[in-house]
Amino acid sequence: MGFPLDIAFVKRAEAKLGRKLPLGYIARMCQHNGGQVLATPESWNLFPIFDDSDRRRLKRTCNDIVRETVSARRRPDFPHDAVAIGENGGGDLLVFLADAATDRFADAVYWWDHETGELNEIGTAFEELNREN
């Protein structure tokens, strides 16, 4: 179970990513920074947003979305405009794509298949995913 997250850490992550995150995602992460969601047919572990407000939170959030996105962008076929927000334990990633018309990531959630490089939309908004915790 994740810790509540101060919005200041979200703003810091957005600055590093160069875009604003979807509001539904932000609301969820501010309640529980991390955790899991169900998106058929997988269970996804959400990457936390980096929080260095104390040692315990720092330790639990070192695999944050910025770090995981930087790592993912080194992989073949990973979309250059995507942010990695979770993983299924098998190499696939849960991502948001940049909205070309704004300074935000679009609301739709995609599953990036690490074997084929394909993107599959699994929800038009983060709120559609079922929460495990």
C-alpha positions as CSV (number, residue, x, y, z in Angstrom):
1,M,0.0,0.0,0.0
2,G,1.3,3.4,-1.0
3,F,1.6,6.5,1.1
4,P,-0.4,9.7,0.5
5,L,1.6,12.0,-1.8
6,D,2.0,15.8,-1.6
7,I,1.1,17.6,-4.9
8,A,4.6,19.3,-4.8
9,F,6.2,15.9,-5.7
10,V,3.8,15.5,-8.6
11,K,4.7,19.0,-9.9
12,R,8.4,18.1,-9.6
13,A,7.9,14.9,-11.6
14,E,5.9,16.8,-14.3
15,A,8.7,19.3,-14.6
16,K,11.2,16.5,-15.2
17,L,8.9,14.8,-17.7
18,G,8.2,18.1,-19.5
19,R,4.4,17.5,-19.4
20,K,1.5,17.5,-17.0
21,L,0.0,14.1,-16.0
22,P,-3.7,13.3,-16.3
23,L,-5.8,14.6,-13.5
24,G,-7.4,11.2,-12.6
25,Y,-4.0,9.7,-12.3
26,I,-2.7,12.5,-10.1
27,A,-5.7,12.2,-7.8
28,R,-5.1,8.4,-7.4
29,M,-1.4,8.9,-6.8
30,C,-1.9,11.6,-4.2
31,Q,-4.1,9.2,-2.3
32,H,-1.9,6.1,-2.6
33,N,1.5,6.7,-4.2
34,G,1.9,3.3,-5.9
35,G,-0.1,0.1,-5.5
36,Q,-1.8,-2.0,-8.2
37,V,-4.5,-1.7,-10.7
38,L,-6.4,-4.4,-12.7
39,A,-6.6,-3.9,-16.5
40,T,-7.8,-6.9,-18.3
41,P,-6.2,-9.4,-18.4
42,E,-3.3,-8.2,-16.2
43,S,-2.6,-6.9,-12.8
44,W,-0.2,-3.9,-13.0
45,N,2.2,-2.6,-10.3
46,L,2.2,1.2,-10.4
47,F,5.5,3.0,-10.3
48,P,5.4,5.6,-7.5
49,I,6.2,9.3,-7.9
50,F,9.5,10.2,-6.2
51,D,9.0,11.4,-2.6
52,D,12.0,12.3,-0.6
53,S,10.2,13.8,2.4
54,D,11.5,11.1,4.7
55,R,13.8,8.0,4.5
56,R,11.0,5.5,4.4
57,R,9.2,7.3,1.5
58,L,12.5,7.8,-0.3
59,K,13.3,4.1,-0.1
60,R,9.8,3.1,-1.3
61,T,9.8,5.5,-4.3
62,C,13.3,5.2,-5.8
63,N,11.8,3.3,-8.8
64,D,9.7,6.3,-9.7
65,I,8.0,7.1,-13.0
66,V,10.7,9.5,-14.1
67,R,13.5,6.9,-13.6
68,E,11.4,4.1,-15.1
69,T,10.5,6.2,-18.1
70,V,14.2,7.1,-18.7
71,S,15.0,3.4,-18.6
72,A,12.1,2.4,-20.8
73,R,13.1,5.0,-23.5
74,R,16.3,3.0,-24.0
75,R,14.3,-0.1,-25.0
76,P,13.7,-0.8,-28.7
77,D,10.3,0.3,-30.0
78,F,9.3,2.2,-26.8
79,P,7.3,5.3,-27.8
80,H,9.5,8.4,-27.3
81,D,6.6,10.5,-26.2
82,A,5.3,8.0,-23.5
83,V,5.6,8.0,-19.8
84,A,5.8,4.6,-18.0
85,I,3.5,4.4,-15.1
86,G,3.4,0.7,-14.3
87,E,4.6,-2.8,-15.1
88,N,3.1,-6.3,-15.1
89,G,6.3,-8.2,-14.0
90,G,6.8,-9.7,-17.5
91,G,8.4,-6.7,-19.3
92,D,5.3,-5.0,-20.5
93,L,4.5,-1.4,-19.4
94,L,1.5,0.7,-18.7
95,V,1.9,4.1,-20.3
96,F,0.4,7.5,-21.1
97,L,1.2,9.1,-24.4
98,A,1.8,12.8,-25.0
99,D,-1.1,14.9,-26.2
100,A,0.4,16.6,-29.2
101,A,-2.1,19.5,-29.0
102,T,-1.4,20.4,-25.3
103,D,1.3,20.3,-22.6
104,R,-0.2,17.2,-21.0
105,F,-0.1,13.5,-21.3
106,A,-3.5,12.3,-22.8
107,D,-6.0,10.6,-20.5
108,A,-6.0,7.2,-22.4
109,V,-4.0,4.4,-20.8
110,Y,-2.0,1.9,-23.0
111,W,-0.3,-1.4,-22.5
112,W,3.0,-1.4,-24.3
113,D,4.0,-4.9,-25.3
114,H,7.8,-5.3,-24.9
115,E,7.9,-8.2,-27.4
116,T,6.1,-6.5,-30.3
117,G,6.4,-2.8,-29.5
118,E,2.7,-2.5,-30.0
119,L,0.4,-0.2,-28.0
120,N,-3.0,-1.4,-26.9
121,E,-5.5,1.0,-25.4
122,I,-6.9,-0.5,-22.2
123,G,-8.8,2.5,-21.0
124,T,-9.9,6.0,-22.1
125,A,-8.9,7.3,-18.6
126,F,-7.0,6.0,-15.7
127,E,-10.1,6.0,-13.5
128,E,-11.5,3.1,-15.6
129,L,-8.9,0.8,-14.3
130,N,-9.9,-1.3,-11.2
131,R,-7.9,-0.6,-8.1
132,E,-6.5,-3.4,-6.0
133,N,-5.2,-1.0,-3.3
